[in-house]
Amino acid sequence: MALVYFHCSNSEGVCIVQRGLAVGNLAEARDHTARVVQSLITAQCPEDWRDWTLHASDDLDVEIFALPFSSVLGKPH
């Protein structure tokens, strides 16, 4: 098990989550990331999420991967 920390960023700033998530492997961390992004973009709020990215880091603050919200949302029509 490893602790993975998540934070979101856009061109205006960063939103850091203080608690880590214990995951068994990288696939589990990516699945969690996809679920978080999906839940944020489907929430009832006026935010345009296309500029946001969810970052996953280890306990040394080394980025493991990043998931742009636009990859889930697609391009605007």
N, C-alpha and C positions, 0 to 999 in steps of 0.2 A: 504494500500500500504506500502511496505517496500523497502528499498534500499538494493540491493545485489551487492557485489563487486566481481570481478573475477580476478584470476591470474593463470598463467601457471607455472609449474615447471618441471624440470627434474633433473637428477643426477648432472648436472653441474651448475644449477642456477635457478633463478626465474624471471619471466617477470610479472610485476604488472601493472594492468590497473587502472588508477587514478579515473575514473568516475564510479559511481554506476548506476545500472539499477533499475528502479522502477518496482516492480512486485506485482501482486495481491495475489499470493500464491506460495507455494513451487513447484507445478507442472509447473507453468509458468517459474520459475527459472530453473528447470531441462530441460524444452523444449528449452529454450534459450541456455543453456549450450551445449546440444546436437547439436544445429544448429551451434554454434561457432566451436566446435570440427570438425564437418563435413566440414565446410567451410575451416578450416585450412588444413585438410588432403587432400582435393581435390584441393588446390591451387597449382599452378605450381612453386614448389620449391623443392630443393634437400633434405630437412629435413626429417629424419626418426623420425616420431612422436611416435613410440611405447614406448619410455621412458618418454613421457610427460603426465602430469595430469593437468586437469583444476579444480581449487578449487573455491568454492563459499563461501563467508563470509558475515556476517552481518556488520552493521555499527560499531560494537564494535570489529571487526576483529576476531570474533568467527566463525570457519569454520562450515558451514551448511552441505555441502557435497562435495565430490570430484568425478570427472569422469575421470578415466584413458583413455587416447586416445586408448590404446590397446583394450579396451572393444568395441570400435567402429570399429577398424581396424581388429581385430581378430589376430590369431597367424600367424607368417610367415610360408610359406610352405617350 
